[in-house]
Amino acid sequence: MSTPKVFISYSHDSQEHKKWVLDLATRLRNSGVDAIIDQWELRPGDDVPYFMETHLADSDYVVMV
């Protein structure tokens, strides 16, 4: 069985919310899920629409928070 890949999309309402999403992604990774969030992948100047389109297409699941 292959590792499920999950793209997590979320609002950037507050630092508390961003931390909650980061904790969720960390728990998923620790449970064997390949969780993808911008906090781990994007750097200043990166192409955000490309990042989102690519990971939406490549993921098995999408979680919207």
Summary of the structure (lengths in Angstrom):
residues: 65
radius of gyration: 11.7
end to end distance: 26.7
largest distance: 36.7
contacts: 148
relative contact order: 0.30
helix: 48%
strand: 18%
